[in-house]
Amino acid sequence: MTATVQERLATMSEPNRFRIVELLKDGPQPVGGIVDALGLGQPQVSRHLRLLAEAEVVEVTKRAQQRIYRLQPESMHVISDWVQGFAALWAERMDRLGALLDDDRASESNQ
């Protein structure tokens, strides 16, 4: 399954899952470290991690008895690319607004 940008964003929008993503941006963490950092129960954290994994936001590596979670770089790139798609739109709109303001200033100074 390939999760869409919308599915990834919807999954990350839940506050605890957002906090997990924020925590993992600093690097991989074992489940126990995430539990300690969030102050939630292990079953709750595991459920959030499962949902993030299903949305392809995180991936898990088993190391002996530990499960280490990290952000899935490709998912973050897909989200970043989607957001960057709006940057050109807003830059164009701001340029048009700037030109309009310049025109207004020029016509005021000519009066």
N, C-alpha and C positions, 0 to 999 in steps of 0.2 A: 504494500500500500504506500502511496506517496501522498502525504498530507498536503493540503493546500495552504496558502498563506493565511486564508481566513480561519481554517481549522487550527493552525498553530497559534495565531493571535487570540482566538477564542479560548483555547486551552490555557495560554499564559495569562489571560486577563483575570483569572481567579487570584485573589490576593496572596494566598500561601504559595501557589505555583509561581507567581511573579517573584516572590521572595526567594524561592528556590533558584530560579533562573539568575537572579541578581547574585546570589551566593556562588553559583557555579561559574559566573563570569571570571571569578578570581582563580579558577582552576578546579580540577576534579576533587570530589569529596566522597567519603564513604557515607553510607546511610546514617550511621551513628553520629557523624559530624554534622549532618544536616539536621537530624533530630535535636541535637544539642543547640545548634545555632537558632533554630526556629522555636524551640520550646514546645513542640507538639509531640504527640505520641508517635511511636514507631509505626503503628498501623496506618495512621493518617498520612504520615510522610511517604510511606510505601505506596499508598493509593495515589497520592499526587505525582510521585515519580513514575508510576505505571502509566498514568494518563499523559504525562509529558513524553514518555517514551513512545506511546502509541501515536502521538502527534509528531513524532520524529524531532522533538526539540532536544531531548537528551538521549544519551546511549549509556549502556551499562557494561562494565567489565567485571567478571568474577575473578577475585584474587583470594584463593583459599576459601574461607568462610565469609569473606567480605564482598560486598557489591559496591563498586566504585562508579559514581555517576559523573558524567561530564557533558557539557553542551555539545550538540552536534553541529560542527562548523557549517556544513552545507545549509542547514535550516536557517542559521543566523544570516548567511549570505543571501538566501532567497528573500528573507524578510527585509534585509537591508536594501537589496535591489528594488524591491517593491516600493519601499519608502522613498528611495532616491528617484524613482520614476515621477514623483510629485515635485521634486526639487526644481526641475526645468519649468514645470507649469507655474510654480510660485515665483520663480525668478523672472519669467516673462511678464507675469501680472505686476510684479513690483516695478519692472522696467517701464511698463505702460503707465503705471501710477506716477512714477517719477517724471516721465515725459509730460504727463497731464499737468502736474504741479509746476513744472518748469514753464509750460505754456501759460498757465494762469499768472505766474509771477511776471513773466515777460509782458503780458497784456496789461497788468496792473501798473507796471513801471512806465508803460507807453502812454498812459492816460494822464 
